[in-house]
Amino acid sequence: MTITDQQKKILGLLADGEFHSGSVLADTLGVSRSAVWKQLHSLTELGLEPIAVSGKGYRLERPIEFLSGEKIESVLMENVRLNISDLNIHDRLDSTNNHLINLAKSAARSGTVCLAEFQTAGKGRRGRSWVSPFGSNIYLSLLWHFHNGPSAISGLSLAVGVSVIRALASLGLSGIGLKWPNDIYWQGHKLGGILIEVTGETHGPCAAVIGIGLNVYIPDREAAMIDQAWIDLTRIMGGVSISRNRLIGMLLNELLPILADYENHGLAPYLDEWRSYDCLEGHPVVIYHGDSAITGNAGGIDDNGLFRLMTTDGRACCFASGEVSFSKK
């Protein structure tokens, strides 16, 4: 499903965040005032809520910076640019991960990047949906082929987490933490997540689709749909807007070198840095593993990236997978 030409046109006119009268919009679009109202109303399907003020006209809640391949590429380092085979920007997808998984089946190359302005079925962990309003956040997926099977890329989501923190730090953001195995947090609130999906042979070539979702700005209406503590970069920055294009470029600058070298060195080069960002260690947690819920204190990660838990009865346990719940006082 695509965004209509009329929706694109009206979004282009309203992207500056300023008021535009209904008559000017109608004249520019070559339609009636009632047709303008219908197009404005249709934007709610994209997670946008146009504001109408009598005597002023219509505007969006905030300006929109459209994704631009040219602007993203202007940020990329030369070695990173050479490792990107395709950079595709879509108005609307069900999920950037789904799109790349399908492309991987038709021999898409390593370094294929997929971005979307809007997702209709964005994916989080354990089948959760990811709130994805138009033009507001980062929905990025990247395809990379590995030669030696999924076991050779164990712990990759942790290394990807390190790349995300590095990119955010390069833009002057501090205090960002990592929650095992693949969540981005700020002061106990979820800022983003990583979802890696692997297809291919158990001990042979495989394709990994690395999905990164980051909250840049969540409109209030969309925020009401989120059932956990959350935060976005705009709120962290006190209302200052962050360029999505620049941030995507910085993410790719940090992520591509890690992927290109991961089969050679694995998780080891990133362990200490990941531990320095760990926002769980020492805190009471519950880990949900299969049908079991085990309580204890988070004990960081071991050298293989497994989650360590000190249970309430004094046992030390390690987990390769699971869902961790915590609260920071």
Secondary structure as UniProt FT lines:
FT   HELIX           5..14
FT   TURN            15..16
FT   HELIX           22..29
FT   HELIX           33..42
FT   HELIX           43..46
FT   STRAND          51..53
FT   TURN            54..56
FT   STRAND          57..59
FT   HELIX           69..75
FT   HELIX           78..83
FT   STRAND          86..90
FT   HELIX           96..105
FT   TURN            106..107
FT   TURN            110..111
FT   STRAND          112..116
FT   HELIX           125..127
FT   TURN            134..136
FT   STRAND          138..146
FT   HELIX           150..153
FT   TURN            154..155
FT   HELIX           156..170
FT   TURN            171..172
FT   STRAND          176..179
FT   TURN            180..182
FT   STRAND          183..186
FT   TURN            187..188
FT   STRAND          189..200
FT   STRAND          206..214
FT   HELIX           220..223
FT   TURN            224..225
FT   HELIX           233..236
FT   TURN            237..239
FT   HELIX           244..265
FT   TURN            266..267
FT   HELIX           268..270
FT   HELIX           271..277
FT   TURN            281..282
FT   STRAND          284..289
FT   TURN            290..291
FT   STRAND          292..301
FT   TURN            303..304
FT   STRAND          307..311
FT   TURN            312..313
FT   STRAND          316..319
FT   STRAND          323..326
//
